[in-house]
């Protein structure tokens, strides 16, 4: 009979090979840009999801790595919980457009979007579609809940099995 090693006893490097990080949400690039560059060079397949901030740091990262790029925006001003409603369509569209304009100023065109706290409703998808972000990233475990709100035609759902935040690279302390 075969004797399998328990997953929790498996070394982290092997876990990362089995289930690699597919994207990193970058929220405090002013403190993590050196680590992001090193991490991105080792993980060229992973998408870098930038928030609209720290323009010079983003430019530096983009000058030395060639990972795919996406937009990461927190559409809620405060920490989101399921108990709070998301902002209305115009507020969500405004937040997403602000992020897109930031990336356009850097001469980047993106089609990928991930919302902070994985918070979505129909208005989020509608704003993304209207602004040309037709590849919306969703954490796998929340896909069934989010699909119940309805998805406009033309939106492609990208399942995210494993992601990181840049602050995870500096010990997990939020910025």
C-alpha positions as CSV (number, residue, x, y, z in Angstrom):
1,X,0.0,0.0,0.0
2,X,1.3,3.5,-0.9
3,X,2.0,5.8,2.0
4,X,1.2,9.5,1.0
5,X,2.8,12.5,2.7
6,X,0.2,14.7,4.4
7,X,-0.2,18.0,2.7
8,X,0.4,20.0,5.9
9,X,3.8,18.3,6.2
10,X,4.8,19.1,2.6
11,X,7.5,21.8,2.2
12,X,6.3,25.2,1.1
13,X,8.4,25.1,-2.1
14,X,6.6,21.9,-3.2
15,X,3.1,23.4,-2.3
16,X,4.0,26.4,-4.5
17,X,4.8,24.1,-7.4
18,X,1.5,22.2,-7.0
19,X,-0.6,25.3,-6.5
20,X,1.3,28.4,-7.8
21,X,0.3,32.0,-7.1
22,X,-1.4,33.3,-10.2
23,X,-1.5,37.0,-9.2
24,X,-0.3,39.4,-6.7
25,X,-2.4,42.4,-5.5
26,X,-0.1,45.4,-5.1
27,X,-1.3,47.8,-2.4
28,X,1.8,49.3,-0.8
29,X,4.4,49.4,-3.5
30,X,6.3,52.3,-1.8
31,X,7.4,49.8,0.8
32,X,7.6,46.6,-1.3
33,X,8.8,47.5,-4.7
34,X,12.2,45.9,-4.3
35,X,10.6,42.6,-3.1
36,X,8.0,42.8,-5.8
37,X,10.7,43.0,-8.5
38,X,12.5,40.0,-7.1
39,X,9.3,38.1,-6.7
40,X,8.0,38.9,-10.2
41,X,11.3,37.8,-11.8
42,X,10.9,34.4,-10.1
43,X,7.2,34.2,-10.9
44,X,7.0,35.5,-14.5
45,X,3.6,33.7,-15.1
46,X,1.9,35.7,-12.2
47,X,-0.1,38.8,-13.0
48,X,0.8,42.0,-11.2
49,X,-2.4,43.7,-10.2
50,X,-1.6,47.4,-9.5
51,X,-3.7,49.9,-7.5
52,X,-3.7,53.5,-8.8
53,X,-0.9,54.8,-6.6
54,X,2.9,55.3,-6.4
55,X,3.4,56.1,-10.1
56,X,7.2,56.2,-10.0
57,X,7.4,52.9,-8.2
58,X,5.1,51.3,-10.8
59,X,7.2,52.7,-13.6
60,X,10.4,51.2,-11.9
61,X,8.8,47.8,-11.6
62,X,7.5,47.8,-15.1
63,X,10.9,48.8,-16.4
64,X,12.6,45.6,-15.1
65,X,9.9,42.9,-15.3
66,X,7.6,41.6,-18.0
67,X,4.8,40.0,-16.1
68,X,1.2,40.4,-17.3
69,X,-0.5,43.5,-15.8
70,X,-4.0,44.1,-14.4
71,X,-5.9,46.6,-12.3
72,X,-6.7,46.1,-8.6
73,X,-9.2,48.6,-7.1
74,X,-10.9,48.8,-3.8
75,X,-14.4,50.0,-4.7
76,X,-15.4,50.6,-1.1
77,X,-13.8,53.4,0.8
78,X,-13.8,51.4,4.1
79,X,-13.1,47.7,4.8
80,X,-15.8,45.8,3.1
81,X,-17.9,43.2,4.8
82,X,-20.9,41.2,3.5
83,X,-23.2,43.2,5.8
84,X,-22.4,46.5,4.0
85,X,-23.9,47.2,0.6
86,X,-21.5,48.1,-2.2
87,X,-21.6,51.7,-3.6
88,X,-24.0,52.5,-6.4
89,X,-23.0,52.1,-10.1
90,X,-21.7,55.6,-10.6
91,X,-19.4,55.4,-7.6
92,X,-18.0,52.0,-8.6
93,X,-17.5,53.2,-12.2
94,X,-15.7,56.3,-10.9
95,X,-13.3,54.2,-8.8
96,X,-12.6,51.8,-11.7
97,X,-12.1,54.7,-14.2
98,X,-9.7,56.3,-11.8
99,X,-7.6,53.2,-11.8
100,X,-7.8,52.8,-15.6
101,X,-6.7,56.4,-16.1
102,X,-3.7,55.9,-13.8
103,X,-2.6,52.9,-15.9
104,X,-3.3,54.8,-19.2
105,X,-1.0,57.6,-17.9
106,X,1.7,54.9,-17.8
107,X,0.8,53.9,-21.4
108,X,-0.7,50.5,-20.2
109,X,-3.8,49.0,-21.6
110,X,-5.3,46.3,-19.4
111,X,-8.3,44.0,-19.7
112,X,-8.0,42.3,-16.3
113,X,-9.6,43.5,-13.1
114,X,-9.7,42.3,-9.5
115,X,-11.8,44.1,-6.8
116,X,-10.5,44.6,-3.3
117,X,-11.9,42.2,-0.8
118,X,-13.3,40.2,-3.7
119,X,-16.4,42.5,-3.5
120,X,-18.5,42.4,-6.6
121,X,-22.1,43.0,-7.6
122,X,-23.9,43.4,-11.0
123,X,-22.8,47.1,-11.0
124,X,-19.2,46.2,-10.7
125,X,-19.4,43.9,-13.7
126,X,-21.4,46.5,-15.7
127,X,-18.8,49.2,-15.0
128,X,-15.9,46.9,-15.9
129,X,-17.6,45.9,-19.2
130,X,-18.3,49.5,-20.1
131,X,-14.7,50.5,-19.5
132,X,-13.2,47.6,-21.4
133,X,-12.2,45.4,-18.5
134,X,-13.7,42.2,-19.8
135,X,-11.5,39.7,-17.8
136,X,-12.7,39.9,-14.1
137,X,-10.7,37.9,-11.6
138,X,-12.6,36.1,-8.8
139,X,-11.4,33.9,-6.0
140,X,-12.6,30.4,-6.6
141,X,-14.4,30.0,-3.3
142,X,-16.6,33.1,-3.9
143,X,-17.6,32.4,-7.6
144,X,-20.9,30.7,-6.7
145,X,-22.0,33.7,-4.5
146,X,-21.0,36.3,-7.1
147,X,-22.5,34.5,-10.0
148,X,-25.9,34.8,-8.3
149,X,-25.8,38.6,-8.8
150,X,-25.7,38.2,-12.6
151,X,-22.9,38.7,-15.1
152,X,-23.4,40.9,-18.2
153,X,-22.6,39.2,-21.5
154,X,-19.0,39.8,-22.6
155,X,-17.5,39.4,-19.1
156,X,-15.0,36.6,-18.8
157,X,-14.6,35.2,-15.2
158,X,-11.0,34.3,-14.4
159,X,-10.8,31.9,-11.5
160,X,-8.1,32.7,-9.0
161,X,-6.9,29.7,-7.1
162,X,-4.1,31.3,-5.2
163,X,-3.1,35.0,-4.8
164,X,-0.9,37.1,-2.6
165,X,-0.7,40.7,-1.5
166,X,2.6,42.6,-1.7
167,X,2.5,43.1,2.0
168,X,2.7,39.3,2.4
169,X,6.3,39.6,1.1
170,X,7.2,41.9,4.1
171,X,5.7,39.8,6.8
172,X,2.0,40.2,6.2
173,X,1.8,43.7,7.9
174,X,-0.8,45.8,6.1
175,X,0.4,49.1,4.8
